[in-house]
Amino acid sequence: MKLERGLPFATNSIDLIYTSHFIEHLTRHEARTLLKDALRVLKPGGTIRIVVPDLEGAARLYLKSLDSGDAKAAEEFLERTSLYSDSRASFTNLRAWKSFWFDYQRHFWMYDSDSMKHCLSEIGFENVCDCDGQKSEKIADIEQVERAEAVGSDGRGLAVEAQKPQ
């Protein structure tokens, strides 16, 4: 599906959108464009749930490691957040070549809870709130969709839900 063309759904036609560990692979502009389109396709009162790596949690782990004298704290932070790769694109390095063309693992932006909630509110969503992993007041059987390890205070992820206004 080519998301640059917008979501392939009619306006006000979708009850629920769930995305986990995807938005951070988009630039800020692309993510905002996608979220605006999500607002368009959701039915009034429809819910969006977004799970992204938790920048604040990852930063807290970094500072804890740094304070404990871990010489590799910065390296581990950059790897944990997928903000760095030591491969360089060249014709002799297949992994780097694939990364150059597909960029499938690179994070283009990171969010903490406040920045994600602010983004959603600015776009026009309401009732924007943090959620615990595999728990939702709006999504029945969320544990059937969301992996337990997707959300956690160790920087793995945070979950935010919001609704399209009625």
N, C-alpha and C positions, 0 to 999 in steps of 0.2 A: 504494500500500500504506500503510495507516495503522499506523504503528509503535507508537502508543500502546496498541494492542490486543495487542501482542506479535508476535513473528515467526510467520508462518503455517505453521509446520513442527512435526511431532511431536517429542517429546522424544527425544534420542539418535538423530536421523535424518540429520544432515548431517556430511559429512567435512571440509568446508572453508568458511570464511567469509572473504571479502576485502572490505575497505572502504577507499576512498581519498578523502581530502579530503571527508569527510561528518560524522564525529563532532563536529568543531569547530563545526558549525552547530546543535548541540544544546546545551541547558544541561547543566551538570555532572550534575544529577539525571537528566535524560533519557538522557544518555550512559551513566551507570551502569546505569540500568534496561535499556537496550538490550543492554549487554554482559552483564548477568546473564542475559538471555533468550538471548543467543548461547551462553552456557555451557550453558544448558538444552538447546538444540536440537542442539549438537554431539555427535557420537558420542564415547565415551571414546577419548582419544588424538587426537581431531580438532583441527585447527589453525585459529586465527584470525590474520589478518594485517591490521594497521591502519596506514594511512598518513595522517598529519596534518601540517599546517604545523608547522615546528620553531620553537618560541618561543625557545629558546636561540640557535639560529642567527640568527634575525631580530634578537634583542637584541644579539648580537655585531656584526652589521652596523651596527646603529644606533649603538653605541658607537664603532665605527671611523669612521663618518661624522661623528659628533659631535666626536671627537678631531681629525679633519682640518679642522674648521672649517665643515662643511656646515651652513648656516643652516636648511636644510630637512630635517635629519636626523629630527626628531620627526614631521613631517608624512609623510615617506616611510615611517617605521616603522609609523605608524598605518594608512596606506593598504596597505602590504605585508601587514600582519596582518589586514586587514579588520575592525579594531576601531573604525573611525571612518568616518562618512560625513557630508559636509557638506550632504546633502539633508535637508530637514525635510518631514514629511508635511503636505501641504496639498492642497486640491481643485484648485489651479491647477498643481501640479507632478506630472504623471503618473508620472514615475519614482519620486518620493518616495511617492506614493500606493501604487504597486505594492509598493514596499519595505515600507511600513507594513503591508500585508496579507500579503505573502508572506515577507518577511525572508530571501529565498533566498540573498543573498550575505553576510549578516552572520555574523561569527564570535561565538558566545556564550561560548566558552571556548577557551583555547590550552593546548597541552601541550608540555613538553620530554620528552626520552627518559625521564628518571627518573620524572616524574609519570605518564606513560602506563604504564610498567612497574609502578609501585606500584599504580595503579588496577586493572590486570589481576590482579596478585597478590592484592590485597585481595578481589577478587570470587571468586577461587578457581582461576584459571588457574595453570598451572605451566610450567616451562621457558620463562619469559618472557625474550626477548632482542632486542637491536637487530639490524637487518639492513641490508645495503647495498641500494640500489635495484636492482631486477631480479635479485636473487640470493636464493635460498632453498634450504635443505637439505630442506625439507618439501613445497614446492610445485613440482612439475614444470612447466616452461615458463612460469615467472612472467613472463618478458619478453613473452609473448604477451598478458598482461593489464595489466601495469603499464607506464605510460609512463615513459620514461627521465627525463624532466624532473620527475616527481612527487616524487622524493627527491633531496635535495642539501644540502650543508653551508651553503648560502647562505640558509637559512630556508625554502626551498621546501617541504621535507618530511622527515619521518623515518619509518622503517618499523620496526614492532615485531611480532614473532610470539609466540604463546603456544599452549599445548595444554590441552585439557581432561584432567584426571587420568584414568588408566585405570580 
